Amino acid sequence: MGFIENMTDGGFAHERRVDHAYDLSFDLRGAIAPFLEVTLANGEGLICDRSCVLQHDFGLTIKRWPGLGGSRWLVVNSGDEEEASVMLTAAEPGVIGSFELSDYGGRLICLADSLMANGPGGKASYYARFEEMGLALVMLEGNGWAFLRSRGDVFEYRMAPGEKICMRARNVAAMTATVNFEPVAGICQTPVGQGEPEFVSLTGPGTIWMQSISQPSESKLPRRREPGHSDALEMRTGGLAFLNGTSA
């Protein structure tokens, strides 16, 4: 489904499909700084960025989650509640996108700050880091739902095979895993003395989602992985596997 730009007509609601193992019910609302409400059945959970959590039902169990930076992530588990909901907000002018990973070949890449939450059937782990640019990319894999946020307006652009463009790195909200992403040195670079290039080259085929307002530089980037270090951590609740990347 991707990013929903026009939120003025009452928003967008998705109902759980009984024949989809990792499906969720959720509701997207709001036109300026939108919010997302996810309904969790008994035993289900959601991995969220705690800075996005606006409200949750009293009976939910909240735990710290060690993946993707540790304490800035929470696990929201419905526990013994028959049905419970959690509400997330973009917290700034922008757009919230709902992505069913199976629609994108089971793999999607986004900026670390763009990832709001992901549910059952999905794995999120650090994919690449560019310390000189203050940038971290996350790989989302699986068949479940992932919820992303963009800053400002968002534009979807489909790239043909071999097509190449140069754009500001922190304006890339998300892209399909088929797109090649690499910093550009010596072509689109910042003035001397002001750091390394902040532009990247993107090569198709694939789809990219551009945001009109840049994400701020990552204040904390993952440390380099040691050989043999696992890139995924599994948590099981109510028989459903939740896969999220461990802190690097």
Contacts in CASP RR format, 6 or more apart in sequence:
PFRMAT RR
TARGET T0000
AUTHOR 0000-0000-0000
METHOD contacts of the structure
MODEL  1
MGFIENMTDGGFAHERRVDHAYDLSFDLRGAIAPFLEVTLANGEGLICDR
SCVLQHDFGLTIKRWPGLGGSRWLVVNSGDEEEASVMLTAAEPGVIGSFE
LSDYGGRLICLADSLMANGPGGKASYYARFEEMGLALVMLEGNGWAFLRS
RGDVFEYRMAPGEKICMRARNVAAMTATVNFEPVAGICQTPVGQGEPEFV
SLTGPGTIWMQSISQPSESKLPRRREPGHSDALEMRTGGLAFLNGTSA
1 12 0 8 1.000
1 14 0 8 1.000
1 97 0 8 1.000
1 98 0 8 1.000
1 99 0 8 1.000
1 100 0 8 1.000
1 103 0 8 1.000
2 97 0 8 1.000
2 98 0 8 1.000
2 99 0 8 1.000
2 156 0 8 1.000
2 209 0 8 1.000
3 95 0 8 1.000
3 96 0 8 1.000
3 97 0 8 1.000
3 148 0 8 1.000
3 150 0 8 1.000
3 154 0 8 1.000
3 156 0 8 1.000
3 173 0 8 1.000
3 209 0 8 1.000
4 11 0 8 1.000
4 12 0 8 1.000
4 28 0 8 1.000
4 95 0 8 1.000
4 96 0 8 1.000
4 97 0 8 1.000
4 98 0 8 1.000
5 95 0 8 1.000
5 153 0 8 1.000
5 154 0 8 1.000
7 28 0 8 1.000
7 29 0 8 1.000
7 30 0 8 1.000
7 31 0 8 1.000
7 34 0 8 1.000
7 95 0 8 1.000
8 31 0 8 1.000
10 29 0 8 1.000
10 30 0 8 1.000
11 27 0 8 1.000
11 28 0 8 1.000
11 29 0 8 1.000
11 30 0 8 1.000
12 27 0 8 1.000
12 28 0 8 1.000
12 98 0 8 1.000
13 26 0 8 1.000
13 27 0 8 1.000
13 28 0 8 1.000
14 24 0 8 1.000
14 25 0 8 1.000
14 26 0 8 1.000
14 27 0 8 1.000
14 98 0 8 1.000
15 25 0 8 1.000
16 23 0 8 1.000
16 24 0 8 1.000
16 25 0 8 1.000
16 39 0 8 1.000
16 41 0 8 1.000
17 23 0 8 1.000
21 120 0 8 1.000
21 121 0 8 1.000
21 143 0 8 1.000
22 119 0 8 1.000
22 120 0 8 1.000
22 121 0 8 1.000
22 122 0 8 1.000
22 143 0 8 1.000
22 144 0 8 1.000
22 145 0 8 1.000
22 240 0 8 1.000
23 144 0 8 1.000
23 145 0 8 1.000
24 38 0 8 1.000
24 39 0 8 1.000
24 40 0 8 1.000
24 44 0 8 1.000
24 119 0 8 1.000
24 120 0 8 1.000
24 145 0 8 1.000
25 38 0 8 1.000
25 39 0 8 1.000
26 36 0 8 1.000
26 37 0 8 1.000
26 38 0 8 1.000
26 39 0 8 1.000
26 98 0 8 1.000
26 145 0 8 1.000
26 147 0 8 1.000
27 36 0 8 1.000
27 37 0 8 1.000
27 39 0 8 1.000
28 34 0 8 1.000
28 35 0 8 1.000
28 36 0 8 1.000
28 96 0 8 1.000
28 97 0 8 1.000
28 98 0 8 1.000
29 35 0 8 1.000
29 36 0 8 1.000
29 37 0 8 1.000
32 93 0 8 1.000
32 94 0 8 1.000
33 89 0 8 1.000
33 90 0 8 1.000
33 91 0 8 1.000
33 92 0 8 1.000
33 93 0 8 1.000
33 94 0 8 1.000
34 89 0 8 1.000
34 90 0 8 1.000
34 94 0 8 1.000
34 95 0 8 1.000
34 96 0 8 1.000
35 54 0 8 1.000
35 87 0 8 1.000
35 88 0 8 1.000
35 89 0 8 1.000
35 90 0 8 1.000
35 96 0 8 1.000
36 87 0 8 1.000
36 88 0 8 1.000
36 89 0 8 1.000
36 96 0 8 1.000
36 98 0 8 1.000
36 116 0 8 1.000
36 117 0 8 1.000
36 147 0 8 1.000
37 85 0 8 1.000
37 86 0 8 1.000
37 87 0 8 1.000
37 88 0 8 1.000
38 46 0 8 1.000
38 85 0 8 1.000
38 86 0 8 1.000
38 87 0 8 1.000
38 88 0 8 1.000
38 117 0 8 1.000
38 147 0 8 1.000
39 83 0 8 1.000
39 84 0 8 1.000
39 85 0 8 1.000
40 46 0 8 1.000
40 60 0 8 1.000
40 76 0 8 1.000
40 77 0 8 1.000
40 78 0 8 1.000
40 81 0 8 1.000
40 83 0 8 1.000
40 84 0 8 1.000
40 85 0 8 1.000
40 86 0 8 1.000
41 78 0 8 1.000
41 82 0 8 1.000
41 83 0 8 1.000
42 78 0 8 1.000
42 79 0 8 1.000
42 80 0 8 1.000
42 81 0 8 1.000
42 82 0 8 1.000
42 83 0 8 1.000
43 77 0 8 1.000
43 78 0 8 1.000
43 79 0 8 1.000
43 237 0 8 1.000
43 238 0 8 1.000
43 239 0 8 1.000
43 240 0 8 1.000
44 77 0 8 1.000
44 78 0 8 1.000
44 119 0 8 1.000
44 120 0 8 1.000
44 237 0 8 1.000
44 238 0 8 1.000
44 240 0 8 1.000
45 75 0 8 1.000
45 76 0 8 1.000
45 77 0 8 1.000
45 78 0 8 1.000
45 119 0 8 1.000
45 120 0 8 1.000
45 237 0 8 1.000
45 240 0 8 1.000
45 242 0 8 1.000
46 75 0 8 1.000
46 76 0 8 1.000
46 86 0 8 1.000
46 117 0 8 1.000
46 118 0 8 1.000
46 119 0 8 1.000
47 65 0 8 1.000
47 73 0 8 1.000
47 74 0 8 1.000
47 75 0 8 1.000
47 76 0 8 1.000
47 117 0 8 1.000
47 118 0 8 1.000
47 119 0 8 1.000
47 124 0 8 1.000
47 242 0 8 1.000
47 244 0 8 1.000
48 73 0 8 1.000
48 74 0 8 1.000
48 75 0 8 1.000
48 76 0 8 1.000
48 86 0 8 1.000
48 88 0 8 1.000
48 116 0 8 1.000
48 117 0 8 1.000
49 72 0 8 1.000
49 73 0 8 1.000
49 74 0 8 1.000
49 88 0 8 1.000
49 115 0 8 1.000
49 116 0 8 1.000
49 117 0 8 1.000
50 71 0 8 1.000
50 72 0 8 1.000
50 73 0 8 1.000
50 74 0 8 1.000
51 72 0 8 1.000
51 91 0 8 1.000
52 88 0 8 1.000
52 89 0 8 1.000
52 90 0 8 1.000
52 91 0 8 1.000
52 116 0 8 1.000
52 117 0 8 1.000
52 149 0 8 1.000
53 74 0 8 1.000
53 76 0 8 1.000
53 86 0 8 1.000
53 87 0 8 1.000
53 88 0 8 1.000
54 87 0 8 1.000
54 88 0 8 1.000
54 89 0 8 1.000
55 86 0 8 1.000
55 87 0 8 1.000
56 62 0 8 1.000
56 76 0 8 1.000
56 84 0 8 1.000
56 85 0 8 1.000
56 86 0 8 1.000
56 87 0 8 1.000
57 81 0 8 1.000
57 84 0 8 1.000
57 85 0 8 1.000
57 86 0 8 1.000
59 79 0 8 1.000
59 81 0 8 1.000
59 84 0 8 1.000
60 76 0 8 1.000
60 77 0 8 1.000
60 78 0 8 1.000
60 79 0 8 1.000
60 81 0 8 1.000
60 84 0 8 1.000
60 86 0 8 1.000
61 75 0 8 1.000
61 76 0 8 1.000
61 77 0 8 1.000
61 78 0 8 1.000
61 79 0 8 1.000
62 74 0 8 1.000
62 75 0 8 1.000
62 76 0 8 1.000
63 74 0 8 1.000
63 75 0 8 1.000
63 77 0 8 1.000
64 70 0 8 1.000
64 71 0 8 1.000
64 73 0 8 1.000
64 74 0 8 1.000
64 75 0 8 1.000
65 73 0 8 1.000
65 74 0 8 1.000
65 75 0 8 1.000
65 235 0 8 1.000
65 244 0 8 1.000
66 73 0 8 1.000
66 233 0 8 1.000
66 246 0 8 1.000
66 247 0 8 1.000
67 73 0 8 1.000
67 124 0 8 1.000
67 233 0 8 1.000
67 244 0 8 1.000
67 245 0 8 1.000
67 246 0 8 1.000
67 247 0 8 1.000
68 112 0 8 1.000
68 115 0 8 1.000
68 124 0 8 1.000
68 125 0 8 1.000
68 126 0 8 1.000
68 138 0 8 1.000
68 244 0 8 1.000
68 245 0 8 1.000
68 247 0 8 1.000
69 220 0 8 1.000
69 222 0 8 1.000
69 247 0 8 1.000
69 248 0 8 1.000
70 247 0 8 1.000
73 244 0 8 1.000
75 235 0 8 1.000
75 242 0 8 1.000
76 86 0 8 1.000
77 237 0 8 1.000
78 84 0 8 1.000
79 237 0 8 1.000
88 116 0 8 1.000
88 117 0 8 1.000
88 147 0 8 1.000
90 96 0 8 1.000
90 116 0 8 1.000
90 149 0 8 1.000
92 151 0 8 1.000
93 151 0 8 1.000
93 152 0 8 1.000
93 213 0 8 1.000
94 149 0 8 1.000
94 150 0 8 1.000
94 151 0 8 1.000
94 152 0 8 1.000
94 153 0 8 1.000
94 154 0 8 1.000
94 211 0 8 1.000
94 213 0 8 1.000
95 149 0 8 1.000
95 150 0 8 1.000
95 152 0 8 1.000
95 153 0 8 1.000
95 154 0 8 1.000
95 211 0 8 1.000
96 116 0 8 1.000
96 147 0 8 1.000
96 148 0 8 1.000
96 149 0 8 1.000
97 147 0 8 1.000
97 148 0 8 1.000
97 149 0 8 1.000
97 150 0 8 1.000
98 145 0 8 1.000
98 146 0 8 1.000
98 147 0 8 1.000
99 108 0 8 1.000
99 140 0 8 1.000
99 145 0 8 1.000
99 146 0 8 1.000
99 147 0 8 1.000
99 148 0 8 1.000
99 174 0 8 1.000
100 143 0 8 1.000
100 144 0 8 1.000
100 145 0 8 1.000
101 107 0 8 1.000
101 108 0 8 1.000
101 122 0 8 1.000
101 140 0 8 1.000
101 141 0 8 1.000
101 142 0 8 1.000
101 143 0 8 1.000
101 144 0 8 1.000
101 145 0 8 1.000
101 146 0 8 1.000
102 142 0 8 1.000
102 143 0 8 1.000
102 144 0 8 1.000
104 176 0 8 1.000
104 177 0 8 1.000
104 207 0 8 1.000
105 176 0 8 1.000
105 177 0 8 1.000
106 140 0 8 1.000
106 141 0 8 1.000
106 142 0 8 1.000
106 143 0 8 1.000
107 139 0 8 1.000
107 140 0 8 1.000
107 141 0 8 1.000
107 142 0 8 1.000
107 176 0 8 1.000
107 177 0 8 1.000
108 139 0 8 1.000
108 140 0 8 1.000
108 146 0 8 1.000
108 174 0 8 1.000
108 175 0 8 1.000
108 176 0 8 1.000
108 177 0 8 1.000
109 127 0 8 1.000
109 137 0 8 1.000
109 138 0 8 1.000
109 139 0 8 1.000
109 140 0 8 1.000
109 174 0 8 1.000
109 175 0 8 1.000
109 176 0 8 1.000
109 177 0 8 1.000
109 179 0 8 1.000
109 181 0 8 1.000
110 137 0 8 1.000
110 138 0 8 1.000
110 140 0 8 1.000
110 146 0 8 1.000
110 148 0 8 1.000
110 173 0 8 1.000
110 174 0 8 1.000
110 175 0 8 1.000
111 135 0 8 1.000
111 136 0 8 1.000
111 137 0 8 1.000
111 138 0 8 1.000
111 170 0 8 1.000
111 172 0 8 1.000
111 173 0 8 1.000
111 174 0 8 1.000
111 215 0 8 1.000
112 126 0 8 1.000
112 136 0 8 1.000
112 137 0 8 1.000
112 138 0 8 1.000
112 218 0 8 1.000
113 215 0 8 1.000
113 216 0 8 1.000
113 218 0 8 1.000
114 138 0 8 1.000
114 148 0 8 1.000
114 149 0 8 1.000
114 150 0 8 1.000
114 173 0 8 1.000
114 174 0 8 1.000
114 215 0 8 1.000
115 124 0 8 1.000
115 138 0 8 1.000
115 140 0 8 1.000
115 146 0 8 1.000
115 147 0 8 1.000
115 148 0 8 1.000
116 147 0 8 1.000
116 148 0 8 1.000
116 149 0 8 1.000
117 146 0 8 1.000
117 147 0 8 1.000
118 124 0 8 1.000
118 140 0 8 1.000
118 144 0 8 1.000
118 145 0 8 1.000
118 146 0 8 1.000
118 147 0 8 1.000
118 244 0 8 1.000
119 144 0 8 1.000
119 145 0 8 1.000
119 146 0 8 1.000
119 242 0 8 1.000
120 144 0 8 1.000
120 240 0 8 1.000
120 241 0 8 1.000
120 242 0 8 1.000
121 142 0 8 1.000
121 143 0 8 1.000
121 144 0 8 1.000
121 240 0 8 1.000
121 241 0 8 1.000
121 242 0 8 1.000
121 243 0 8 1.000
122 140 0 8 1.000
122 141 0 8 1.000
122 142 0 8 1.000
122 143 0 8 1.000
122 144 0 8 1.000
122 146 0 8 1.000
122 242 0 8 1.000
122 243 0 8 1.000
122 244 0 8 1.000
123 140 0 8 1.000
123 141 0 8 1.000
123 142 0 8 1.000
123 232 0 8 1.000
123 243 0 8 1.000
123 244 0 8 1.000
123 245 0 8 1.000
124 138 0 8 1.000
124 139 0 8 1.000
124 140 0 8 1.000
124 141 0 8 1.000
124 146 0 8 1.000
124 243 0 8 1.000
124 244 0 8 1.000
124 245 0 8 1.000
125 138 0 8 1.000
125 139 0 8 1.000
125 141 0 8 1.000
125 231 0 8 1.000
125 232 0 8 1.000
125 244 0 8 1.000
125 245 0 8 1.000
125 246 0 8 1.000
126 136 0 8 1.000
126 137 0 8 1.000
126 138 0 8 1.000
126 139 0 8 1.000
126 222 0 8 1.000
126 231 0 8 1.000
126 245 0 8 1.000
126 248 0 8 1.000
127 137 0 8 1.000
127 138 0 8 1.000
127 139 0 8 1.000
128 136 0 8 1.000
128 137 0 8 1.000
128 181 0 8 1.000
129 135 0 8 1.000
129 136 0 8 1.000
129 137 0 8 1.000
129 221 0 8 1.000
129 222 0 8 1.000
129 248 0 8 1.000
130 136 0 8 1.000
130 169 0 8 1.000
130 183 0 8 1.000
131 221 0 8 1.000
132 183 0 8 1.000
132 195 0 8 1.000
132 196 0 8 1.000
133 169 0 8 1.000
133 183 0 8 1.000
133 196 0 8 1.000
133 197 0 8 1.000
133 198 0 8 1.000
133 217 0 8 1.000
134 217 0 8 1.000
134 218 0 8 1.000
134 221 0 8 1.000
135 169 0 8 1.000
135 170 0 8 1.000
135 217 0 8 1.000
135 218 0 8 1.000
135 221 0 8 1.000
136 218 0 8 1.000
136 221 0 8 1.000
136 222 0 8 1.000
137 181 0 8 1.000
139 177 0 8 1.000
140 146 0 8 1.000
141 243 0 8 1.000
142 243 0 8 1.000
148 173 0 8 1.000
148 174 0 8 1.000
149 173 0 8 1.000
150 173 0 8 1.000
150 209 0 8 1.000
150 211 0 8 1.000
151 173 0 8 1.000
151 211 0 8 1.000
151 212 0 8 1.000
151 213 0 8 1.000
151 214 0 8 1.000
151 215 0 8 1.000
152 211 0 8 1.000
152 212 0 8 1.000
152 213 0 8 1.000
153 211 0 8 1.000
153 212 0 8 1.000
154 173 0 8 1.000
154 209 0 8 1.000
154 210 0 8 1.000
154 211 0 8 1.000
154 212 0 8 1.000
155 209 0 8 1.000
155 210 0 8 1.000
155 212 0 8 1.000
156 207 0 8 1.000
156 208 0 8 1.000
156 209 0 8 1.000
156 210 0 8 1.000
157 165 0 8 1.000
157 207 0 8 1.000
157 208 0 8 1.000
157 209 0 8 1.000
157 210 0 8 1.000
158 206 0 8 1.000
158 207 0 8 1.000
159 165 0 8 1.000
159 179 0 8 1.000
159 202 0 8 1.000
159 203 0 8 1.000
159 204 0 8 1.000
159 205 0 8 1.000
159 206 0 8 1.000
159 207 0 8 1.000
159 208 0 8 1.000
160 204 0 8 1.000
160 205 0 8 1.000
161 204 0 8 1.000
161 205 0 8 1.000
162 203 0 8 1.000
162 204 0 8 1.000
162 205 0 8 1.000
163 203 0 8 1.000
163 204 0 8 1.000
163 205 0 8 1.000
164 201 0 8 1.000
164 202 0 8 1.000
164 203 0 8 1.000
164 204 0 8 1.000
165 201 0 8 1.000
165 202 0 8 1.000
166 184 0 8 1.000
166 187 0 8 1.000
166 188 0 8 1.000
166 199 0 8 1.000
166 200 0 8 1.000
166 201 0 8 1.000
166 202 0 8 1.000
167 199 0 8 1.000
167 200 0 8 1.000
167 202 0 8 1.000
167 210 0 8 1.000
168 198 0 8 1.000
168 199 0 8 1.000
168 200 0 8 1.000
168 214 0 8 1.000
169 183 0 8 1.000
169 198 0 8 1.000
169 199 0 8 1.000
169 200 0 8 1.000
170 198 0 8 1.000
170 214 0 8 1.000
170 215 0 8 1.000
170 216 0 8 1.000
170 217 0 8 1.000
171 210 0 8 1.000
171 211 0 8 1.000
171 212 0 8 1.000
171 213 0 8 1.000
171 214 0 8 1.000
171 215 0 8 1.000
172 181 0 8 1.000
172 200 0 8 1.000
172 202 0 8 1.000
172 208 0 8 1.000
172 209 0 8 1.000
172 210 0 8 1.000
172 211 0 8 1.000
173 209 0 8 1.000
173 210 0 8 1.000
173 211 0 8 1.000
173 215 0 8 1.000
174 208 0 8 1.000
174 209 0 8 1.000
175 181 0 8 1.000
175 202 0 8 1.000
175 206 0 8 1.000
175 207 0 8 1.000
175 208 0 8 1.000
175 209 0 8 1.000
176 206 0 8 1.000
176 207 0 8 1.000
176 208 0 8 1.000
178 204 0 8 1.000
178 205 0 8 1.000
178 206 0 8 1.000
179 202 0 8 1.000
179 203 0 8 1.000
179 204 0 8 1.000
179 205 0 8 1.000
179 206 0 8 1.000
179 207 0 8 1.000
179 208 0 8 1.000
180 201 0 8 1.000
180 202 0 8 1.000
180 203 0 8 1.000
180 204 0 8 1.000
181 200 0 8 1.000
181 201 0 8 1.000
181 202 0 8 1.000
182 200 0 8 1.000
182 201 0 8 1.000
183 196 0 8 1.000
183 197 0 8 1.000
183 199 0 8 1.000
183 200 0 8 1.000
183 201 0 8 1.000
184 197 0 8 1.000
184 199 0 8 1.000
184 200 0 8 1.000
184 201 0 8 1.000
185 196 0 8 1.000
185 197 0 8 1.000
186 197 0 8 1.000
187 197 0 8 1.000
187 199 0 8 1.000
188 197 0 8 1.000
188 199 0 8 1.000
189 196 0 8 1.000
189 197 0 8 1.000
189 198 0 8 1.000
189 199 0 8 1.000
190 196 0 8 1.000
190 197 0 8 1.000
190 198 0 8 1.000
202 208 0 8 1.000
222 247 0 8 1.000
222 248 0 8 1.000
223 248 0 8 1.000
224 248 0 8 1.000
225 231 0 8 1.000
225 248 0 8 1.000
229 246 0 8 1.000
229 248 0 8 1.000
230 246 0 8 1.000
231 245 0 8 1.000
231 246 0 8 1.000
231 248 0 8 1.000
232 243 0 8 1.000
232 244 0 8 1.000
232 245 0 8 1.000
232 246 0 8 1.000
233 243 0 8 1.000
233 244 0 8 1.000
233 245 0 8 1.000
233 246 0 8 1.000
234 241 0 8 1.000
234 242 0 8 1.000
234 243 0 8 1.000
235 241 0 8 1.000
235 242 0 8 1.000
235 243 0 8 1.000
235 244 0 8 1.000
236 242 0 8 1.000
END
